[in-house]
């Protein structure tokens, strides 16, 4: 799962860095933007994954059912 978070952060950071270069910023500013956006997105996504609710805890408990029909026959 962490590989996916890193890949998403790399793509987001790379896109932001490339767009900064296309807008005319220096390579150092583009590198700073790439690093900041990439690290922030990985950290943010990791926090979202860590704080998501456990699906086993939120599932409703199964109601017990009788093994015979309600009339008792």
Residue frames as a rotation matrix with the C-alpha (Angstrom) as fourth column:
UNK 1
0.567 0.824 0.000 0.00
0.824 -0.567 0.000 0.00
0.000 0.000 -1.000 0.00
UNK 2
0.399 -0.473 -0.786 2.83
0.198 -0.792 0.577 2.41
-0.896 -0.385 -0.222 0.77
UNK 3
-0.642 -0.616 0.456 4.17
0.553 0.040 0.832 1.88
-0.531 0.787 0.315 -2.76
UNK 4
-0.011 0.750 0.662 0.90
0.954 -0.190 0.230 3.23
0.298 0.634 -0.713 -4.13
UNK 5
0.794 0.282 -0.538 1.07
0.497 -0.811 0.308 6.27
-0.350 -0.512 -0.784 -1.85
UNK 6
-0.094 -0.920 -0.381 4.62
0.206 -0.392 0.897 6.98
-0.974 0.006 0.226 -2.96
UNK 7
-0.622 -0.095 0.777 3.68
0.768 0.123 0.629 6.62
-0.156 0.988 -0.004 -6.62
UNK 8
0.456 0.849 0.267 0.74
0.861 -0.497 0.110 8.99
0.226 0.180 -0.958 -6.22
UNK 9
0.669 -0.268 -0.693 2.96
0.273 -0.779 0.565 11.51
-0.692 -0.567 -0.448 -4.42
UNK 10
-0.439 -0.889 0.131 5.60
0.403 -0.065 0.913 11.24
-0.803 0.454 0.387 -7.13
UNK 11
-0.344 0.389 0.854 3.09
0.921 -0.034 0.387 11.83
0.180 0.921 -0.347 -9.91
UNK 12
0.739 0.664 -0.109 1.46
0.671 -0.714 0.202 14.76
0.057 -0.223 -0.973 -8.13
UNK 13
0.423 -0.672 -0.607 4.82
0.180 -0.595 0.784 16.31
-0.888 -0.441 -0.131 -7.27
UNK 14
-0.553 -0.661 0.507 6.19
0.593 0.114 0.797 15.73
-0.585 0.742 0.329 -10.76
UNK 15
0.066 0.683 0.728 3.15
0.951 -0.263 0.160 17.32
0.301 0.682 -0.667 -12.34
UNK 16
0.886 0.252 -0.389 3.41
0.398 -0.844 0.359 20.35
-0.238 -0.473 -0.849 -10.06
UNK 17
0.075 -0.950 -0.302 7.17
0.210 -0.281 0.937 20.66
-0.975 -0.134 0.178 -10.70
UNK 18
-0.542 -0.242 0.805 6.77
0.801 0.138 0.582 20.36
-0.252 0.960 0.119 -14.46
UNK 19
0.448 0.764 0.463 4.00
0.834 -0.544 0.091 22.92
0.321 0.346 -0.882 -14.51
UNK 20
0.713 -0.287 -0.640 6.18
0.235 -0.762 0.603 25.29
-0.661 -0.580 -0.476 -12.46
UNK 21
-0.415 -0.898 0.144 8.93
0.404 -0.040 0.914 24.91
-0.815 0.438 0.379 -15.07
UNK 22
-0.317 0.375 0.871 6.46
0.938 -0.016 0.348 25.55
0.144 0.927 -0.346 -17.87
UNK 23
0.767 0.638 -0.069 5.29
0.637 -0.744 0.199 28.69
0.076 -0.197 -0.977 -16.09
UNK 24
0.517 -0.634 0.575 8.84
0.081 -0.632 -0.771 30.03
0.852 0.445 -0.275 -16.13
UNK 25
0.881 -0.238 0.409 10.08
-0.455 -0.195 0.869 29.39
-0.127 -0.952 -0.280 -12.59
UNK 26
-0.041 -0.981 -0.191 13.67
-0.968 0.086 -0.237 28.37
0.249 0.175 -0.952 -12.02
UNK 27
-0.011 -0.043 -0.999 14.73
-0.168 0.985 -0.040 24.75
0.986 0.168 -0.018 -11.68
UNK 28
-0.910 -0.381 -0.162 15.31
0.101 0.173 -0.980 25.23
0.401 -0.908 -0.119 -7.94
UNK 29
-0.553 0.797 0.243 11.79
-0.785 -0.401 -0.471 26.50
-0.278 -0.451 0.848 -7.35
UNK 30
0.231 0.624 -0.747 10.40
-0.800 0.558 0.219 23.63
0.553 0.547 0.628 -9.46
UNK 31
-0.398 -0.455 -0.797 12.44
0.088 0.846 -0.527 21.16
0.913 -0.280 -0.296 -7.39
UNK 32
-0.975 0.083 0.205 11.16
-0.220 -0.257 -0.941 22.74
-0.026 -0.963 0.269 -4.19
UNK 33
-0.143 0.986 -0.081 7.56
-0.986 -0.149 -0.077 22.52
-0.088 0.069 0.994 -5.43
UNK 34
0.095 0.101 -0.990 8.10
-0.463 0.885 0.046 18.90
0.882 0.454 0.130 -6.52
UNK 35
-0.739 -0.478 -0.475 9.48
0.180 0.540 -0.822 17.97
0.649 -0.693 -0.313 -3.13
UNK 36
-0.877 0.407 0.258 6.90
-0.437 -0.447 -0.781 19.86
-0.202 -0.797 0.569 -1.09
UNK 37
0.036 0.950 -0.309 3.87
-0.994 0.065 0.084 18.64
0.100 0.304 0.947 -3.03
UNK 38
-0.010 -0.094 -0.995 5.14
-0.318 0.944 -0.086 15.05
0.948 0.316 -0.039 -3.19
UNK 39
-0.863 -0.384 -0.328 5.99
0.177 0.379 -0.908 14.79
0.474 -0.842 -0.259 0.50
UNK 40
-0.728 0.644 0.236 2.80
-0.627 -0.487 -0.608 16.52
-0.277 -0.590 0.758 1.59
UNK 41
0.133 0.822 -0.553 0.60
-0.918 0.313 0.244 14.29
0.373 0.475 0.797 -0.54
UNK 42
-0.250 -0.273 -0.929 2.29
0.007 0.959 -0.284 11.10
0.968 -0.077 -0.238 0.69
UNK 43
-0.990 -0.131 -0.060 1.96
0.065 -0.038 -0.997 12.24
0.129 -0.991 0.046 4.30
UNK 44
-0.495 0.867 0.058 -1.66
-0.845 -0.466 -0.262 13.32
-0.200 -0.179 0.963 3.83
UNK 45
0.179 0.552 -0.815 -2.66
-0.699 0.654 0.289 10.08
0.692 0.518 0.502 2.14
UNK 46
-0.559 -0.436 -0.706 -0.87
0.173 0.771 -0.613 8.05
0.811 -0.464 -0.356 4.83
UNK 47
-0.939 0.285 0.190 -2.83
-0.287 -0.350 -0.892 9.92
-0.187 -0.893 0.410 7.52
UNK 48
-0.099 0.952 -0.290 -6.08
-0.992 -0.073 0.101 9.25
0.075 0.297 0.952 5.65
UNK 49
0.032 0.049 -0.998 -5.27
-0.288 0.957 0.038 5.54
0.957 0.287 0.044 5.43
UNK 50
-0.830 -0.430 -0.354 -4.29
0.200 0.364 -0.910 5.39
0.520 -0.826 -0.217 9.10
UNK 51
-0.864 0.495 0.096 -7.46
-0.356 -0.465 -0.811 7.14
-0.356 -0.735 0.577 10.28
UNK 52
-0.371 0.778 -0.507 -9.98
-0.679 0.146 0.720 5.31
0.634 0.611 0.474 8.14
UNK 53
0.147 0.494 0.857 -12.46
-0.941 0.336 -0.033 3.21
-0.304 -0.802 0.514 10.09
UNK 54
-0.875 -0.419 0.241 -11.97
-0.369 0.901 0.227 -0.52
-0.313 0.110 -0.943 10.29
UNK 55
-0.380 0.794 -0.475 -14.65
-0.735 0.052 0.676 -2.16
0.561 0.606 0.564 8.14
UNK 56
-0.471 0.192 -0.861 -14.90
0.370 0.929 0.004 -5.07
0.801 -0.316 -0.509 10.56
UNK 57
-0.859 0.128 -0.495 -15.84
0.455 -0.253 -0.854 -2.74
-0.235 -0.959 0.159 13.42
UNK 58
-0.726 0.582 -0.367 -18.46
-0.580 -0.804 -0.129 -0.79
-0.370 0.120 0.921 11.48
UNK 59
-0.666 0.507 -0.547 -20.28
-0.211 0.575 0.790 -3.82
0.715 0.642 -0.277 10.09
UNK 60
0.057 0.778 0.625 -23.59
-0.967 -0.112 0.227 -4.48
0.247 -0.618 0.747 11.75
UNK 61
-0.781 -0.292 0.552 -23.74
-0.492 0.831 -0.258 -7.58
-0.383 -0.473 -0.793 13.86
UNK 62
-0.644 0.553 -0.528 -25.77
-0.222 0.525 0.821 -10.40
0.732 0.646 -0.215 12.36
UNK 63
-0.085 0.710 0.699 -29.04
-0.994 -0.107 -0.012 -10.94
0.066 -0.696 0.715 14.15
UNK 64
-0.891 -0.192 0.411 -29.47
-0.271 0.952 -0.142 -14.42
-0.364 -0.238 -0.900 15.60
UNK 65
-0.197 0.842 -0.503 -32.13
-0.903 0.043 0.426 -16.47
0.381 0.538 0.752 13.91
UNK 66
0.122 0.351 0.928 -34.14
-0.717 0.678 -0.163 -19.42
-0.686 -0.646 0.334 15.11
UNK 67
-0.872 -0.485 -0.073 -33.50
-0.420 0.661 0.622 -22.82
-0.253 0.573 -0.779 13.62
UNK 68
-0.546 0.777 0.313 -37.23
0.774 0.611 -0.166 -23.56
-0.321 0.152 -0.935 13.54
UNK 69
-0.485 0.463 0.742 -40.05
0.408 -0.631 0.660 -21.62
0.773 0.623 0.117 11.98
UNK 70
-0.785 0.118 0.609 -41.97
-0.480 -0.737 -0.476 -19.10
0.392 -0.666 0.635 14.12
UNK 71
0.266 0.964 -0.004 -45.03
-0.764 0.213 0.609 -21.39
0.588 -0.159 0.793 14.50
UNK 72
-0.170 -0.410 0.896 -42.94
-0.912 0.410 0.014 -24.05
-0.373 -0.815 -0.444 16.20
UNK 73
0.810 0.545 0.217 -43.87
-0.430 0.802 -0.414 -26.85
-0.400 0.242 0.884 13.84
